């Protein structure tokens, strides 16, 4: 996955996700919006086949890259837990 930081301030980040689609971005947006430090988390893609989606994240003063990294870590944890429970269920 290739990310390009288009703009970053103390409480805002605009990031281009190269080659990614709705699946990962919607999951990330949902996880971020559950964080009380996040004021806004959204993304858009002008032409889904031709353009890379752009993600916008605004926080209440916390470094948005830190918040994004923490959200990604929580998602990885959820996937690991799911894989473990699935493996146990299909034994």
C-alpha distance (Angstrom), angle and dihedral (degrees) to the residues before:
residue distance angle dihedral
X1 . . .
X2 3.78 . .
X3 3.80 120.0 .
X4 3.78 124.8 -171.2
X5 3.78 117.5 -164.0
X6 3.79 104.0 -140.2
X7 3.82 95.7 178.8
X8 3.79 135.3 -3.1
X9 3.79 131.4 -176.5
X10 3.81 132.9 162.0
X11 3.79 91.9 -77.4
X12 3.79 107.0 13.1
X13 3.79 137.0 64.0
X14 3.77 130.1 -179.0
X15 3.77 111.3 -165.0
X16 3.79 131.7 -178.6
X17 3.81 113.9 -143.8
X18 3.80 106.3 -151.9
X19 3.79 113.7 -142.8
X20 3.81 96.1 -7.5
X21 3.77 129.1 124.5
X22 3.77 143.7 -162.8
X23 3.81 96.3 -66.1
X24 3.80 98.7 69.7
X25 3.81 95.9 28.6
X26 3.79 94.8 52.1
X27 3.80 90.5 48.2
X28 3.80 90.7 49.4
X29 3.81 92.3 46.5
X30 3.79 91.6 50.5
X31 3.81 92.5 49.6
X32 3.80 92.3 47.0
X33 3.80 93.6 49.7
X34 3.81 89.2 56.7
X35 3.82 88.5 61.6
X36 3.83 111.7 91.8
X37 3.83 90.3 -146.3
X38 3.80 91.0 64.1
X39 3.79 118.0 90.9
X40 3.81 96.7 176.6
X41 3.80 136.0 5.8
X42 3.77 118.5 173.0
X43 3.76 141.8 135.5
X44 3.76 138.3 -159.8
X45 3.74 138.1 -166.5
X46 3.77 119.8 -163.1
X47 3.80 99.2 -161.7
X48 3.82 109.5 11.9
X49 3.78 95.8 -155.0
X50 3.80 97.2 42.7
X51 3.82 108.6 29.5
X52 3.76 133.2 59.2
X53 3.80 115.1 -122.1
X54 3.79 118.3 -107.4
X55 3.81 118.1 -142.1
X56 3.81 121.6 -154.7
X57 3.79 120.7 -160.7
X58 3.80 126.4 -179.4
X59 3.80 123.2 -178.0
X60 3.78 135.3 -174.3
X61 3.80 92.4 -102.1
X62 3.81 100.4 -56.4
X63 3.81 117.1 121.5
X64 3.84 103.5 -89.3
X65 3.80 92.9 -147.0
X66 3.81 90.2 57.5
X67 3.82 90.6 48.9
X68 3.82 90.5 48.3
X69 3.81 91.6 49.5
X70 3.81 91.3 49.6
X71 3.81 91.6 49.6
X72 3.81 90.8 50.3
X73 3.80 89.2 50.2
X74 3.81 91.3 52.2
X75 3.81 90.1 50.7
X76 3.81 90.9 51.3
X77 3.80 88.8 50.5
X78 3.80 91.6 51.2
X79 3.81 91.0 49.7
X80 3.81 91.5 48.7
X81 3.80 90.8 50.0
X82 3.81 91.0 48.4
X83 3.81 92.2 49.9
X84 3.79 90.8 49.9
X85 3.79 93.9 48.9
X86 3.81 91.8 44.3
X87 3.80 92.1 51.2
X88 3.80 89.9 50.4
X89 3.81 92.2 48.3
X90 3.82 95.5 52.2
X91 3.82 97.3 47.7
